[in-house]
Amino acid sequence: MEFIALSTILARGEKSISPRALYRLQQPLVEALIEWRDSESTGQQLVPESIVLSEDFKRIKLLDASSDEVENIVNYGNILLTSIDHSTLHDKRLRRIATQCARGEVANLETLHLLLERMVSSTIYKFLLVILFIGLAILAICQIMR
């Protein structure tokens, strides 16, 4: 399986990041950063060249990152903001989380992981609420029609 550097994908221009690729830059990349930190690896600054995605965007690898967790979070925020700008998906909450990271407002990778997880779960809850209300509306219409 061949991998492509994120910098190569971003160089393709506007709208070059698919929603699937953007998803991989969220939880899976943060999990890779946690693994990097836990392995006590040292490296250079986290940059788009150090993040590679499989051609089908199903896998992500981290080639290099700093040993400083805060620096990684700030760089992650900047990379995520750039990726959002190059994406067809413009999620305001994801942009807010990326901005918080870029400003250094996120304390650690676990907090970042939770922020991203809450964002995904709240979307699921909204979807379930819509389905519930549609079901109730259908039941109400059926009762009226009797």
Summary of the structure (lengths in Angstrom):
residues: 146
radius of gyration: 18.8
end to end distance: 59.5
largest distance: 70.5
contacts: 426
relative contact order: 0.15
helix: 63%
strand: 8%
